[in-house]
Each structure stands twice: as structure tokens, then as C-alpha cells.
Amino acid sequence: MSDKQRRKFLKKAGLAGLGALSLSGASAAAKERDFQILKRKYAESDREKLRYAVIGAGIMGMENVKTVTRRDDVELVAVCDLYSGRRNSTNEMFDKQLFVTNDHRELLKRNDIDVVIIGTPDHWHKEISIDALNAGKHVYCEKPMVKSVEEGHDVINAWKKSGKIMMVGSQGLSSLGNEKAKELIAQGAIGEINYAEGFWARHSPVGAWQYHIPEDASTGTVDWDRYVANTNKRPFDPMRFFRWRNYLDYGTGMSGDLFVHLFSSLHFITNSLGPEVISAQGGLRYWKDGREVPDVLLGTFTYPEAEAHPGFNLSLRCNFVDGTSGTTYLRVVGSKGSMDVKWEEVVLKRNEVSTDDPFEIEQMKLAGTSQPDRARILPPSETVYRAQDNWKGAHYDHHSNLVNAIRNNGKVVEDPVFGFRAAAPALLCNDSYFQKKFIEWDPVKMKIVS
Ligand SMILES: NC(=O)c1ccc[n+]([C@@H]2O[C@H](COP(=O)([O-])OP(=O)(O)OC[C@H]3O[C@@H](n4cnc5c(N)ncnc54)[C@H](O)[C@@H]3O)[C@@H](O)[C@H]2O)c1
């Protein structure tokens, strides 16, 4: 019987965990996998509906609305957007009359709104968050929480002063996968963390932010003056409005868009406050459409020893011209193994001290640390934790975390302090790239070290 047939037989007989015993070598044992299902229980809520408004009703703003209104105890009552096409389509989507405006200040004056979702481009996050908190609203603001590190403390101070609850929208950290990874780290499953890496790969026009520009885009349908009210004044340019991610006045490049998710998850999993040294390199290799940001970006980060973890290094990459396309991962490496962490799955790999490399075997013999002659029962070297099939998803759970915090006057998983600590190293990546220098950051005080 071959090893493959034997494994199949053992699996059928419900003895898969014993497979390693009868396999011939360590490499065969290394293929053994153990599967576990991650579960979430949901409670019904019969509480009075929380009244939501969305400011910035584009792709993600409306994804947030669609997700949170899956809950029976939430309703959408108002919409604000600078483009008439968005205002009209949102109003049509709901079969009741919503309050609709292009000025967030008008919306915030209303007292029939409990929570606002901010889904605008990044350059409006700070101002609208502060206005909303000052107006007594709870806030769900998309990531990155702010557009530059100088803005972070203003939002934190407004939040603290307001007594309201604010959640930042890196929904991955409310996932079953991130929660399991956090638990495994705390249990010492991979030993002492020393390295982590993350990667985003894409290769498509939409993936590289070349979004559709509506045919009716003009100063008649877009409130351009308001759009640029808090940044450099320029003549109307539909590219700068509908493809805002490509321009530094409005967006935060690959790191502010994507690395920030990886920082959020990593900080959640490891309880880290952030790195102390940030460096980035990259270039514009392919999407030369007038954009001001690179399409290949590499960042390296030094995390200092802290109460929660030993010192470690992080490497992040983002490539919009990647022929393999569509890959995203976060890997955390420790002295005893590693974890590949996704929102719906964690693959834990343990470092079994066994080898079939003849050179290493001889070296081990010389050192008196050779493997026992007799085969041992090895634990599964890979354990896969996978989310249950009917899980409602990280995004739903992130919003529910906010709703529950509002209901119970509790805390959210990604408050502005957490949100800023995740955004800052991502934003400083851009500074390092453009200024061609290492940036030192104090993750405790949340300040650039000058
Ligand atoms: N959490 C995630 O997974 C995720 C995914 C995508 C985007 N995002 C974040 O969501 C935000 C929006 O991204 P998007 O892809 O939905 O962009 P988008 O261009 O589709 O939507 C932005 C909307 O904001 C409107 N807008 C611009 N300025 C405004 C203002 N001052 N007041 C009111 N409306 C305004 C625009 O008209 C547009 O409809 C960004 O911060 C982005 O980083 C998060």
C-alpha cells in the first residue's frame, strides 16, 4: 500500500490523526492536516431601531449600509454625497423617503440620526468624523482613519470629548480568523513571534483603481467646490473625483488603502501598538495614467520589544502588476511555527524537528541530537481552522460590534486610538517612499520621533 493510499484508508476509517505513525518519513508526516471549524453565535435583537446615515455613498459607503441594515434593529434614514448619481441611486434603493443632501453639515444638524457611516475619500475622514462627534453622533469611519499622521490626535481628542462611540472600518479584525489567530498567539502556539509578512497582489484595471467614470460627470452633477474645499483648489477633473485613490490630495496610496488592513489585523492579533522604524521603496511600473502614487510598494518595519511581544520585523508588499494576481495574505512567524491568517481561515504550521536531509542527519548525529531510530507519533504539523459555512462575515461582525457597544455603552474593537495606530505606519510608508528616508515613530505616544 502506498503512503497516499494508506492516508486515504486511514481518513476513511476516521483514523487520519494516526496517519503519521505508519508513514515512512518525516516529509510524509509533515503533510498531515487537522481541520477545525470556527463558530459564531448570533443573538436576535428586538431593541428600538438605531437610525443610521451615510456620508459618502460610494462603493464602500453603500457596502457598509447594506451590511449593517441586514440587522433588524438598524435602519437607514439619511444620505449625503457630492455626486447626484449616488444620491439618486441610494434613494431609489430604499423603498422609503430618505433625507438626502450634498452637505454633511446639514445632515448632522438632524436629531433623527444616531450613527453616521463615513465612506468618503480619505481627505474628508478627519473633518467629517470630528463634525459628527461634535454633533453628538456615533461614528463608523472607513479606514484609514485619517489622511496624515498630523490629523490623528485631533480625531482622538474629539472622540474622547464627545463621549460617543467611534469605530474605524478595518473589518478584518472582527473576523473569526483574526480572533483565532489572536487566541493561538496568546496560547504560545507559534512560540515567540520574530517576523511577520503581508502581501497584496492584483493585476486588473479595477484592481489598480481605474474605476468607471460616469458619462454625466460634470460640475452640474458633482459638487466639485465642496470636494476640494479642504485641499488644493484645482479646476474640475473627473479623474480626480472618481479615481481619487491615484492622487495625493485625496488618497493615501497603496499603503493607506491596503497595508492599513494588514496593520490592523497584525496589531489586533499580537496586541502590538506599532512599529518604531518605517521604511519603504517602490515605483510606478505599469499604470502610467497620470497617477501620483507607485503601483509596486515594499515596506519594512521594526517592532520594538513591548509588554505584549518580543521585538520583531514586518515586511509588507503590494503589487498591482502581479501576473499571479489576486493573492492576499498575512503570515506571522514565531520560534515554534507560523500562522497564515485570513479572515475566514487560519493555517497553523508547527516546526517539527525532523528531517530527511542526509547532510542534516549526519550533522545531527555528530552533535548527538539525531532523530530516534524508532518512528514516533507526531502531532499534525498543520492545523486548519476554518469559519463555519453560514458565518455572516467579518464586515457584519464589525458593524455588530459597534451596534452592541452603542446598546450597552461598551467598547469597540477598533476605536480611534487603535485606528490611528494602524493608520500611522501605513501613512508614514508614503512619507518614507517620497522622502527616501527611514521614519522613526513612537508607537506609544503616537508621534514622529524628530
Ligand atoms: N474597509 C474596506 O474594506 C474598504 C474597501 C474599499 C474602500 N474603503 C474606504 O472607503 C472609503 C471610500 O472608498 P470607495 O471605494 O467607496 O470610494 P468611492 O469613490 O466609491 O466613494 C466615495 C464617495 O464619497 C463621495 N464624497 C466625496 N467627498 C464627499 C464629501 N465631502 N461629502 C460627501 N460625500 C463625498 C463621492 O461622491 C463618492 O460617492 C475610502 O476611505 C476607502 O479607503 C474601505
Ligand as a Chemical Component Dictionary entry (heavy atoms), coordinates in Angstrom:
data_LIG
# 
_chem_comp.id                   LIG 
_chem_comp.type                 NON-POLYMER 
_chem_comp.pdbx_formal_charge   0 
_chem_comp.three_letter_code    LIG 
# 
loop_
_chem_comp_atom.comp_id 
_chem_comp_atom.atom_id 
_chem_comp_atom.alt_atom_id 
_chem_comp_atom.type_symbol 
_chem_comp_atom.charge 
_chem_comp_atom.model_Cartn_x 
_chem_comp_atom.model_Cartn_y 
_chem_comp_atom.model_Cartn_z 
_chem_comp_atom.pdbx_ordinal 
LIG N1  N1  N 0  -12.933 48.576 4.588  1  
LIG C1  C1  C 0  -12.733 48.228 3.330  2  
LIG O1  O1  O 0  -12.565 47.051 3.005  3  
LIG C2  C2  C 0  -12.757 49.295 2.282  4  
LIG C3  C3  C 0  -12.889 48.945 0.927  5  
LIG C4  C4  C 0  -12.954 49.971 -0.020 6  
LIG C5  C5  C 0  -12.858 51.299 0.394  7  
LIG N2  N2  N 1  -12.682 51.597 1.703  8  
LIG C6  C6  C 0  -12.586 53.001 2.151  9  
LIG O2  O2  O 0  -13.856 53.611 1.960  10 
LIG C7  C7  C 0  -13.703 54.970 1.566  11 
LIG C8  C8  C 0  -14.450 55.201 0.260  12 
LIG O3  O3  O 0  -13.907 54.399 -0.750 13 
LIG P1  P1  P 0  -14.792 53.963 -2.008 14 
LIG O4  O4  O 0  -14.027 52.970 -2.747 15 
LIG O5  O5  O -1 -16.166 53.623 -1.566 16 
LIG O6  O6  O 0  -14.816 55.340 -2.842 17 
LIG P2  P2  P 0  -15.951 55.859 -3.852 18 
LIG O7  O7  O 0  -15.312 56.846 -4.730 19 
LIG O8  O8  O 0  -16.686 54.701 -4.467 20 
LIG O9  O9  O 0  -16.980 56.597 -2.874 21 
LIG C9  C9  C 0  -16.697 57.814 -2.254 22 
LIG C10 C10 C 0  -17.981 58.628 -2.264 23 
LIG O10 O10 O 0  -17.786 59.766 -1.433 24 
LIG C11 C11 C 0  -18.422 60.875 -2.041 25 
LIG N3  N3  N 0  -17.828 62.070 -1.469 26 
LIG C12 C12 C 0  -16.611 62.609 -1.690 27 
LIG N4  N4  N 0  -16.391 63.648 -0.867 28 
LIG C13 C13 C 0  -17.504 63.793 -0.134 29 
LIG C14 C14 C 0  -17.906 64.706 0.882  30 
LIG N5  N5  N 0  -17.115 65.698 1.310  31 
LIG N6  N6  N 0  -19.155 64.583 1.409  32 
LIG C15 C15 C 0  -19.995 63.601 0.983  33 
LIG N7  N7  N 0  -19.664 62.717 0.035  34 
LIG C16 C16 C 0  -18.430 62.799 -0.507 35 
LIG C17 C17 C 0  -18.199 60.657 -3.521 36 
LIG O11 O11 O 0  -19.146 61.327 -4.295 37 
LIG C18 C18 C 0  -18.347 59.137 -3.646 38 
LIG O12 O12 O 0  -19.671 58.739 -3.949 39 
LIG C19 C19 C 0  -12.197 55.220 1.466  40 
LIG O13 O13 O 0  -11.723 55.817 2.638  41 
LIG C20 C20 C 0  -11.610 53.829 1.320  42 
LIG O14 O14 O 0  -10.305 53.721 1.844  43 
LIG C21 C21 C 0  -12.652 50.619 2.648  44 
# 
loop_
_chem_comp_bond.comp_id 
_chem_comp_bond.atom_id_1 
_chem_comp_bond.atom_id_2 
_chem_comp_bond.value_order 
_chem_comp_bond.pdbx_ordinal 
LIG N1  C1  SING 1  
LIG C1  O1  DOUB 2  
LIG C1  C2  SING 3  
LIG C2  C3  SING 4  
LIG C2  C21 DOUB 5  
LIG C3  C4  DOUB 6  
LIG C4  C5  SING 7  
LIG C5  N2  DOUB 8  
LIG N2  C6  SING 9  
LIG N2  C21 SING 10 
LIG C6  O2  SING 11 
LIG C6  C20 SING 12 
LIG O2  C7  SING 13 
LIG C7  C8  SING 14 
LIG C7  C19 SING 15 
LIG C8  O3  SING 16 
LIG O3  P1  SING 17 
LIG P1  O4  DOUB 18 
LIG P1  O5  SING 19 
LIG P1  O6  SING 20 
LIG O6  P2  SING 21 
LIG P2  O7  DOUB 22 
LIG P2  O8  SING 23 
LIG P2  O9  SING 24 
LIG O9  C9  SING 25 
LIG C9  C10 SING 26 
LIG C10 O10 SING 27 
LIG C10 C18 SING 28 
LIG O10 C11 SING 29 
LIG C11 N3  SING 30 
LIG C11 C17 SING 31 
LIG N3  C12 SING 32 
LIG N3  C16 SING 33 
LIG C12 N4  DOUB 34 
LIG N4  C13 SING 35 
LIG C13 C14 SING 36 
LIG C13 C16 DOUB 37 
LIG C14 N5  SING 38 
LIG C14 N6  DOUB 39 
LIG N6  C15 SING 40 
LIG C15 N7  DOUB 41 
LIG N7  C16 SING 42 
LIG C17 O11 SING 43 
LIG C17 C18 SING 44 
LIG C18 O12 SING 45 
LIG C19 O13 SING 46 
LIG C19 C20 SING 47 
LIG C20 O14 SING 48 
# 
